Amino acid sequence: MRKSVLRLADGRELIYFDSQDGADRAAYPDTRSLGRGPEPGESRFDPLLGEWVTVAGHRQERPYHPGVDVCPLCPSTGTRRIEIPAPDYEVAVFENRFPFLAGGPAGRDSLAGPVPHRFRSGGGRCEVVCFTADHDATFAALDEARVLLVLEAWTAEWAAFVPFAARWPLRGAPVPQAAGARLHRA
């Protein structure tokens, strides 16, 4: 397996996983004009449940059921620049542009509103794992070699992440070629 790490235009990380050497991923930089990187959600303490709950209202602008012509998980073309700059890929992993958590670990609790309303910045890292460049492909249709490459990609940095698989067509999984995301425990 060959791992190539690049940066997207707004500073987010993009990692390509290839089964063989030879693909020059650096030859395809992200040339889009993007604003700043992901905004963090926040964690709010629910006194009835006695636990922290994640709230990410900023995710309302993310793509939902995009067509092939605007799909953020398909490879870029000469006329369409999307999340994955290369014209093709085997497995691509990138920081989610619309994560429910982002940034460093949450700091000290802060009071917001009348007591007992506590909140803190939602620290963490959410990534999208794309297992094929084919917009209409499903994980079940992958051959054994591709499944093994996806598993290698998932386990490459497993120690720092907790898997979160969003299943199509549920909200949060924009297209079927994404196997899910990884949530960094901050």
Summary of the structure (lengths in Angstrom):
residues: 186
radius of gyration: 17.6
end to end distance: 28.1
largest distance: 59.0
contacts: 512
relative contact order: 0.19
helix: 16%
strand: 27%
